[in-house]
């Protein structure tokens, strides 16, 4: 079986042009798939609207600013690359809200293409490249990431490009490829601050694959020379305009059990695509976490072994750079995210979009393992590799079809009709021009009323997890503004939030006139 399959595929993809055409076919399928599952546009979250508003601000010539907020301050919390690309698309007349769908669909196709190239270069097998591209396209978790208006697809694109450039340097030994790799890593950083994980990965990789300390130090500096200018320029801009380089403060906040459970569940969705199987495994106490821990230990042990074998004096053995770099990146990226959660941003969670770059590296390593197994001579062994591949491809495609059917039914998050058809939004749109809006949902209110908003006073800062100062003064100022008749208080999902949040809403609404109440969306004004 494997011999006939191998001969067929060898004839099909032997010419390089045919191989590239096949990768292009998968890329086209990926583009079409994202467009199919998002007939009403990409899913939207608070961060999505921040990127869209930032792009609109750039298009209006006002710089990268918080246009969704009345303060309209310079954006420092979100890096600029995603909004900048949306603004460039907007030059054609396409609003950034619609531009996100065009951009992320193209990125899904481009990322599958790049994954196929990495599979080929990593294994010297076009068959492995086709396998990786196909697994990428049919993966439900990766599809979900590309169907939401967020920066992760662009981050994955720059990350894959930087990996490819590093492999070209390893082959050709030209410093230009190191500069390109560093510049692409900088673009990833300007897409998501987690791009620092690429630096933390590539510098050790350079030390591993080079043979002398002079080359290790010199090439590391060349890579950093390609990386440093863009992040330094962005940090300087933030310091001058926003008095902060990244809008993050060094404060320790422990990892919560809920966050850990969220991460385990999202990993289970990626590793066990079918929901019925996943529920069986996840419901068994400690089973999935133990298996995941053992797999991580095996991968880490392989990394240590490869590094030790490479660094032995006069060994002359070097690990395959793409597989080694992706394995190291899994740990480097997770360490970067974990440090952010513990020290910089308590609001960061192990959500699907946060974990998605790890998923891509794990798919790459899976194909590398399959290629290594394929090179074993026994026919039975190769037959097993084919069987496992088609099994994974089949269950992934089945789950992706289920996800596509669900996503295609309507918009996700703030793209849902429950938001754009909201009677509360109609009421806010009808307010006199210049009326100030205080709300717990500034993102969708800005998006569907085209009015910037004021955020509510809060007891706890979600980023630092520390108490905010001046809460009572903020409550008093808000009520005074509303009772003056110049502002309104809009509270969405009133009555359905957690008890501590609900108590704040009740305190804010106390003494104000309830002018609108539909489906838990309430709007308070001055008494008529």
C-alpha positions as CSV (number, residue, x, y, z in Angstrom):
1,X,0.0,0.0,0.0
2,X,2.7,2.5,1.0
3,X,4.7,1.7,-2.1
4,X,1.9,2.5,-4.5
5,X,0.9,5.6,-2.5
6,X,4.5,6.8,-2.5
7,X,5.0,6.3,-6.2
8,X,1.7,8.1,-7.0
9,X,2.6,11.1,-4.8
10,X,6.2,11.2,-6.1
11,X,4.9,11.5,-9.7
12,X,2.4,14.1,-8.6
13,X,4.6,16.4,-6.7
14,X,8.1,15.7,-8.0
15,X,8.4,18.8,-10.2
16,X,8.9,21.8,-7.9
17,X,6.3,23.7,-9.8
18,X,3.7,21.0,-9.2
19,X,4.5,21.0,-5.5
20,X,4.1,24.8,-5.3
21,X,0.8,24.5,-7.2
22,X,-0.5,21.9,-4.7
23,X,0.5,24.2,-1.8
24,X,-1.3,27.0,-3.6
25,X,-4.3,24.8,-3.9
26,X,-4.4,24.3,-0.1
27,X,-3.9,28.0,0.4
28,X,-6.9,28.7,-1.8
29,X,-9.0,26.2,0.1
30,X,-7.9,27.9,3.3
31,X,-9.0,31.3,2.0
32,X,-12.3,30.0,0.8
33,X,-12.9,28.2,4.1
34,X,-12.5,31.3,6.2
35,X,-14.7,33.3,3.8
36,X,-17.3,30.5,4.0
37,X,-17.5,30.4,7.8
38,X,-17.7,34.2,8.2
39,X,-20.5,35.3,5.9
40,X,-21.3,38.2,8.3
41,X,-17.7,39.1,9.0
42,X,-15.1,37.8,11.4
43,X,-15.8,37.3,15.1
44,X,-15.3,40.4,17.2
45,X,-14.0,41.0,20.8
46,X,-13.0,44.0,22.7
47,X,-9.4,43.7,21.4
48,X,-10.8,43.3,17.8
49,X,-12.6,46.6,18.1
50,X,-9.4,48.3,19.5
51,X,-7.5,47.2,16.4
52,X,-10.2,48.3,14.1
53,X,-10.6,51.7,15.8
54,X,-6.8,52.1,15.7
55,X,-6.8,51.5,12.0
56,X,-9.6,54.0,11.5
57,X,-7.6,56.5,13.5
58,X,-4.6,56.0,11.2
59,X,-6.8,56.4,8.1
60,X,-8.1,59.7,9.5
61,X,-4.5,61.0,9.8
62,X,-4.7,61.2,13.6
63,X,-2.1,58.5,14.4
64,X,-2.5,55.3,16.2
65,X,-5.0,56.3,18.9
66,X,-7.7,54.9,21.2
67,X,-10.6,56.1,18.9
68,X,-13.1,53.9,20.7
69,X,-12.6,55.9,23.9
70,X,-13.5,59.5,24.5
71,X,-10.0,60.1,25.9
72,X,-8.6,59.2,22.4
73,X,-5.1,58.7,23.9
74,X,-2.2,57.1,22.0
75,X,-2.4,53.3,21.8
76,X,0.5,51.6,23.7
77,X,-1.2,48.4,25.0
78,X,-1.7,47.0,21.5
79,X,1.2,46.8,19.0
80,X,0.6,48.6,15.7
81,X,1.2,46.0,12.9
82,X,-2.3,44.5,12.6
83,X,-4.0,48.0,12.7
84,X,-1.4,49.3,10.2
85,X,-2.2,46.6,7.7
86,X,-5.9,47.2,8.1
87,X,-5.3,50.9,7.5
88,X,-3.3,50.1,4.3
89,X,-6.3,48.0,3.1
90,X,-8.5,50.9,4.0
91,X,-6.7,53.1,1.5
92,X,-8.6,51.2,-1.1
93,X,-11.9,52.3,0.4
94,X,-12.6,49.2,2.5
95,X,-13.5,50.0,6.1
96,X,-11.1,48.2,8.5
97,X,-14.1,46.3,10.0
98,X,-14.5,44.6,6.6
99,X,-10.8,44.6,5.9
100,X,-10.2,42.1,8.8
101,X,-12.1,39.4,6.9
102,X,-10.0,39.9,3.8
103,X,-6.8,40.0,5.7
104,X,-7.3,37.0,7.9
105,X,-8.7,34.8,5.1
106,X,-5.6,35.6,3.0
107,X,-3.4,34.9,6.1
108,X,-5.0,31.5,6.6
109,X,-4.0,30.6,3.1
110,X,-0.6,32.1,3.3
111,X,0.1,30.4,6.6
112,X,-0.8,27.0,5.3
113,X,1.5,27.7,2.3
114,X,4.4,28.6,4.6
115,X,3.8,25.6,6.8
116,X,4.1,23.4,3.7
117,X,7.4,25.0,2.8
118,X,8.7,24.5,6.3
119,X,7.6,20.8,6.1
120,X,9.5,20.4,2.9
121,X,12.7,22.2,4.0
122,X,12.6,20.5,7.4
123,X,12.4,16.9,6.0
124,X,13.7,17.3,2.4
125,X,10.4,15.7,1.4
126,X,7.7,17.4,-0.6
127,X,5.3,14.8,0.6
128,X,5.8,16.0,4.2
129,X,5.2,19.5,3.0
130,X,1.9,18.6,1.5
131,X,1.0,16.6,4.6
132,X,1.7,19.6,6.9
133,X,-0.2,22.0,4.7
134,X,-3.3,19.7,4.6
135,X,-3.2,19.2,8.4
136,X,-3.0,23.0,8.9
137,X,-6.0,23.7,6.7
138,X,-8.3,21.1,8.3
139,X,-7.4,21.9,11.9
140,X,-10.5,23.3,13.6
141,X,-8.6,25.2,16.3
142,X,-6.4,27.1,13.8
143,X,-9.5,27.8,11.7
144,X,-11.2,29.3,14.7
145,X,-8.2,31.6,15.3
146,X,-8.3,32.9,11.7
147,X,-12.1,33.5,11.9
148,X,-11.8,36.1,14.6
149,X,-10.6,39.7,14.0
150,X,-7.4,39.4,16.1
151,X,-3.7,39.7,15.4
152,X,-2.7,36.1,16.0
153,X,-2.9,35.1,12.3
154,X,-0.6,37.9,11.4
155,X,1.7,36.9,14.3
156,X,1.8,33.3,13.0
157,X,2.6,34.6,9.5
158,X,5.6,36.6,10.6
159,X,6.7,33.8,12.9
160,X,6.7,31.2,10.1
161,X,8.5,33.6,7.8
162,X,11.2,34.2,10.5
163,X,11.7,30.4,10.9
164,X,12.1,30.0,7.2
165,X,14.7,32.8,7.0
166,X,16.6,31.2,9.8
167,X,16.7,27.9,7.9
168,X,18.0,29.7,4.8
169,X,20.8,31.2,6.9
170,X,21.6,27.7,8.3
171,X,21.9,26.4,4.7
172,X,23.6,29.4,2.9
173,X,25.5,30.9,5.9
174,X,24.8,34.4,4.7
175,X,24.3,37.1,7.3
176,X,21.6,38.7,5.2
177,X,19.3,35.9,6.1
178,X,19.9,36.5,9.8
179,X,19.1,40.1,9.4
180,X,15.9,39.2,7.5
181,X,15.0,36.7,10.2
182,X,15.5,39.3,12.9
183,X,13.5,41.9,11.1
184,X,10.6,39.4,10.7
185,X,10.8,38.6,14.4
186,X,10.6,42.3,15.0
187,X,7.4,42.5,12.8
188,X,6.0,39.6,15.0
189,X,6.8,41.7,18.1
190,X,5.0,44.7,16.6
191,X,2.0,42.4,16.1
192,X,2.1,40.8,19.5
193,X,4.5,41.6,22.3
194,X,4.9,37.8,22.7
195,X,7.2,38.1,19.7
196,X,10.1,38.4,22.2
197,X,9.8,34.6,22.5
198,X,11.2,34.3,19.0
199,X,14.3,36.1,20.1
200,X,14.5,33.9,23.2
201,X,14.3,30.9,20.8
202,X,16.6,32.0,17.9
203,X,19.6,33.2,20.0
204,X,20.0,29.7,21.7
205,X,19.4,28.0,18.3
206,X,22.3,30.1,16.8
207,X,24.5,29.1,19.7
208,X,23.6,25.4,19.2
209,X,24.1,25.2,15.4
210,X,27.3,27.3,15.3
211,X,30.7,25.7,16.0
212,X,32.8,28.4,17.6
213,X,32.1,31.1,20.2
214,X,33.2,33.8,17.8
215,X,30.5,32.7,15.3
216,X,27.9,32.3,18.0
217,X,28.4,35.8,19.4
218,X,28.8,37.5,16.0
219,X,25.8,35.9,14.5
220,X,23.7,36.6,17.5
221,X,24.6,40.2,17.2
222,X,23.7,40.2,13.5
223,X,20.3,38.7,14.4
224,X,19.7,41.3,17.1
225,X,20.8,44.1,14.6
226,X,17.9,43.0,12.4
227,X,15.5,42.7,15.3
228,X,16.2,45.8,17.5
229,X,15.4,48.9,15.4
230,X,11.7,48.5,15.1
231,X,10.9,47.5,18.7
232,X,13.2,50.3,19.9
233,X,11.5,52.9,17.7
234,X,8.1,51.7,18.9
235,X,9.1,51.8,22.6
236,X,10.5,55.3,22.2
237,X,7.3,56.4,20.6
238,X,5.3,55.0,23.4
239,X,7.5,56.5,26.1
240,X,7.3,60.0,24.5
241,X,3.5,59.9,23.8
242,X,2.1,57.5,26.4
243,X,4.7,57.6,29.2
244,X,4.9,53.8,29.0
245,X,6.7,51.4,26.6
246,X,4.0,48.7,26.6
247,X,1.3,49.9,29.1
248,X,2.3,47.1,31.4
249,X,3.5,47.3,35.0
250,X,5.7,44.8,36.9
251,X,3.4,43.3,39.5
252,X,3.1,39.7,40.7
253,X,-0.3,38.0,40.5
254,X,-0.5,34.2,40.9
255,X,-1.9,31.9,38.3
256,X,-5.5,30.9,39.0
257,X,-6.9,27.4,38.9
258,X,-9.6,28.6,36.5
259,X,-6.9,29.8,34.0
260,X,-5.1,26.5,34.2
261,X,-8.3,24.6,33.5
262,X,-9.0,26.9,30.5
263,X,-5.6,26.1,29.1
264,X,-6.0,22.4,29.6
265,X,-9.4,22.5,27.9
266,X,-8.1,24.4,24.9
267,X,-5.2,22.0,24.5
268,X,-7.7,19.2,24.6
269,X,-9.7,20.8,21.8
270,X,-6.5,20.9,19.7
271,X,-5.2,17.4,20.5
272,X,-8.5,15.6,20.6
273,X,-10.6,17.1,17.8
274,X,-13.8,15.1,18.3
275,X,-15.9,16.4,21.1
276,X,-17.3,13.1,22.2
277,X,-13.8,11.7,22.7
278,X,-12.6,14.8,24.3
279,X,-15.3,14.8,26.9
280,X,-14.5,11.2,27.9
281,X,-10.8,12.1,28.4
282,X,-11.2,15.4,30.1
283,X,-13.8,14.1,32.6
284,X,-11.3,11.6,33.9
285,X,-9.5,13.4,36.7
286,X,-5.9,14.3,36.0
287,X,-5.7,12.0,33.0
288,X,-5.3,14.6,30.3
289,X,-3.0,16.9,32.4
290,X,-0.8,13.9,33.1
291,X,-0.5,12.8,29.5
292,X,0.2,16.4,28.5
293,X,2.9,16.7,31.1
294,X,4.6,13.4,30.0
295,X,4.5,14.5,26.4
296,X,6.1,17.9,27.3
297,X,8.8,16.1,29.3
298,X,9.6,13.8,26.4
299,X,9.9,16.8,24.0
300,X,12.0,18.7,26.5
301,X,14.3,15.6,27.0
302,X,14.7,15.4,23.2
303,X,15.7,19.1,23.1
304,X,18.3,18.6,25.8
305,X,19.7,15.5,24.0
306,X,20.0,17.4,20.7
307,X,21.7,20.3,22.4
308,X,24.1,18.1,24.3
309,X,25.0,16.1,21.2
310,X,25.6,19.3,19.2
311,X,27.7,21.1,21.9
312,X,30.0,18.2,22.6
313,X,33.5,19.0,21.6
314,X,34.3,18.0,18.0
315,X,31.1,16.1,17.7
316,X,30.3,17.7,14.3
317,X,26.6,16.8,14.7
318,X,24.0,19.5,14.4
319,X,20.3,19.2,14.9
320,X,17.9,19.8,12.0
321,X,17.3,23.5,12.6
322,X,13.6,23.9,11.9
323,X,12.4,21.0,14.1
324,X,14.8,22.0,16.9
325,X,13.8,25.7,16.7
326,X,10.1,24.9,16.8
327,X,10.5,22.5,19.8
328,X,12.4,25.2,21.6
329,X,9.9,27.8,20.6
330,X,7.1,25.8,22.3
331,X,8.8,26.1,25.6
332,X,10.0,29.7,25.0
333,X,6.6,30.9,24.0
334,X,4.8,29.3,26.9
335,X,7.4,30.7,29.3
336,X,6.9,34.1,27.8
337,X,3.1,33.9,28.2
338,X,3.4,32.5,31.7
339,X,5.7,35.3,32.8
340,X,3.3,37.9,31.3
341,X,0.4,36.3,33.3
342,X,2.5,36.2,36.5
343,X,4.3,39.6,36.3
344,X,2.8,41.9,33.7
345,X,-0.9,41.3,32.8
346,X,-3.3,39.5,35.0
347,X,-6.0,39.7,32.3
348,X,-4.1,37.4,29.9
349,X,-5.6,33.9,29.9
350,X,-4.7,30.6,28.3
351,X,-7.4,31.1,25.6
352,X,-7.3,29.6,22.2
353,X,-5.8,32.6,20.4
354,X,-3.0,32.9,23.0
355,X,-2.1,29.2,22.6
356,X,-2.5,29.1,18.8
357,X,1.2,29.7,17.9
358,X,2.1,26.6,20.0
359,X,-0.4,24.6,18.0
360,X,1.3,25.5,14.8
361,X,4.7,24.4,16.1
362,X,3.2,21.2,17.4
363,X,1.8,20.4,14.0
364,X,5.3,21.0,12.5
365,X,6.8,18.6,15.0
366,X,4.2,16.0,14.4
367,X,5.1,16.0,10.7
368,X,8.8,15.9,11.6
369,X,8.1,12.8,13.7
370,X,6.1,11.2,10.9
371,X,8.9,11.9,8.4
372,X,11.4,10.4,10.8
373,X,9.2,7.3,11.2
374,X,8.7,7.1,7.5
375,X,12.4,6.8,6.9
376,X,12.4,3.5,8.8
377,X,12.7,0.7,6.3
378,X,10.1,-1.9,7.2
379,X,7.0,-1.7,5.0
380,X,4.7,-2.3,8.0
381,X,6.2,0.8,9.8
382,X,5.5,3.0,6.8
383,X,2.0,1.6,6.5
384,X,1.4,2.6,10.2
385,X,2.6,6.2,9.4
386,X,0.2,6.4,6.5
387,X,-2.6,5.0,8.7
388,X,-2.0,7.5,11.5
389,X,-1.8,10.4,9.1
390,X,-5.1,9.7,7.4
391,X,-6.7,9.0,10.8
392,X,-5.6,12.4,12.1
393,X,-6.6,14.1,8.8
394,X,-10.0,12.4,8.8
395,X,-11.0,13.3,12.4
396,X,-9.6,16.8,12.0
397,X,-11.7,17.3,8.8
398,X,-14.8,15.9,10.5
399,X,-14.5,18.3,13.4
400,X,-13.6,21.2,11.1
401,X,-16.8,20.5,9.1
402,X,-18.8,20.7,12.4
403,X,-17.1,23.9,13.4
404,X,-17.6,25.4,9.9
405,X,-21.3,24.6,10.1
406,X,-21.6,26.3,13.6
407,X,-19.5,29.4,12.6
408,X,-21.5,29.9,9.4
409,X,-24.8,30.3,11.2
410,X,-24.0,33.8,12.5
411,X,-21.5,36.3,13.7
412,X,-19.3,35.5,16.7
413,X,-18.9,37.7,19.8
414,X,-19.8,41.3,19.1
415,X,-20.5,40.5,15.4
416,X,-23.7,38.7,16.6
417,X,-27.1,40.2,15.6
418,X,-27.8,40.4,19.4
419,X,-25.4,43.4,19.3
420,X,-25.9,45.1,16.0
421,X,-29.7,44.7,16.2
422,X,-29.8,45.7,19.8
423,X,-32.6,48.1,20.8
424,X,-30.2,49.6,23.3
425,X,-27.9,50.5,20.4
426,X,-30.7,52.1,18.6
427,X,-31.5,54.2,21.6
428,X,-27.9,55.3,22.0
429,X,-27.7,56.2,18.3
430,X,-30.7,58.4,18.7
431,X,-29.1,60.5,21.5
432,X,-28.3,64.2,20.7
433,X,-24.8,64.7,19.3
434,X,-22.2,65.3,22.0
435,X,-24.0,63.2,24.7
436,X,-21.4,61.4,26.7
437,X,-21.8,57.6,27.1
438,X,-20.5,55.8,30.1
439,X,-20.7,52.0,29.5
440,X,-19.4,48.6,30.5
441,X,-19.1,47.8,26.8
442,X,-17.2,50.7,25.1
443,X,-16.1,48.5,22.2
444,X,-19.4,47.5,20.7
445,X,-21.0,50.8,21.6
446,X,-18.3,52.6,19.6
447,X,-18.6,50.1,16.7
448,X,-22.4,50.3,16.3
449,X,-23.0,53.9,17.3
450,X,-19.8,55.5,15.9
451,X,-19.4,57.3,19.3
452,X,-16.4,57.1,21.6
453,X,-17.2,56.1,25.1
454,X,-16.1,56.6,28.7
455,X,-15.2,53.5,30.8
456,X,-16.7,52.9,34.2
457,X,-14.9,53.4,37.5
458,X,-13.8,50.0,38.8
459,X,-12.5,48.6,42.1
460,X,-9.8,46.4,40.5
461,X,-7.4,47.0,37.6
462,X,-7.8,43.9,35.4
463,X,-4.2,44.2,34.2
464,X,-2.4,44.5,37.6
465,X,-5.2,42.8,39.6
466,X,-4.6,45.6,42.2
467,X,-7.2,47.9,43.7
468,X,-7.8,51.2,41.8
469,X,-7.5,54.5,43.5
470,X,-10.3,57.1,43.4
471,X,-13.2,54.7,42.9
472,X,-15.6,56.7,45.0
473,X,-14.6,59.9,43.3
474,X,-15.2,58.3,39.9
475,X,-18.7,57.1,40.9
476,X,-19.6,60.5,42.1
477,X,-18.3,62.2,39.0
478,X,-20.2,59.8,36.7
479,X,-23.5,60.4,38.5
480,X,-23.0,64.1,38.5
481,X,-22.4,64.0,34.7
482,X,-25.5,61.9,34.1
483,X,-27.8,63.9,36.3
484,X,-26.7,67.1,34.5
485,X,-28.4,65.7,31.4
486,X,-25.1,65.7,29.4
487,X,-24.4,62.0,29.7
488,X,-26.0,58.6,30.0
489,X,-25.0,55.3,31.7
490,X,-25.4,52.2,29.5
491,X,-25.1,48.8,31.2
492,X,-25.3,45.7,29.1
493,X,-26.1,42.3,30.4
494,X,-27.4,43.9,33.6
495,X,-28.2,41.2,36.1
496,X,-26.2,38.4,34.5
497,X,-22.7,39.3,35.7
498,X,-20.8,38.0,38.7
499,X,-22.0,39.1,42.1
500,X,-19.1,41.5,42.7
501,X,-19.5,43.1,39.2
502,X,-23.2,43.3,39.7
503,X,-22.9,45.2,43.0
504,X,-20.8,47.9,41.2
505,X,-23.4,48.2,38.5
506,X,-26.2,48.7,41.1
507,X,-24.1,51.3,42.9
508,X,-23.6,53.2,39.7
509,X,-27.2,53.1,38.7
510,X,-28.5,54.0,42.1
511,X,-30.4,57.4,42.0
512,X,-30.5,57.6,38.2
513,X,-33.5,57.3,35.9
514,X,-34.0,54.0,34.0
515,X,-34.8,55.3,30.6
516,X,-34.4,52.0,28.6
517,X,-34.5,48.3,29.5
518,X,-34.6,45.5,27.0
519,X,-33.2,42.0,27.4
520,X,-31.0,43.1,30.3
521,X,-29.5,46.1,28.5
522,X,-30.3,49.1,30.6
523,X,-29.7,52.8,29.9
524,X,-29.9,55.4,32.7
525,X,-30.3,59.2,32.3
526,X,-31.2,62.2,34.3
527,X,-34.8,62.3,35.5
528,X,-37.1,63.8,32.9
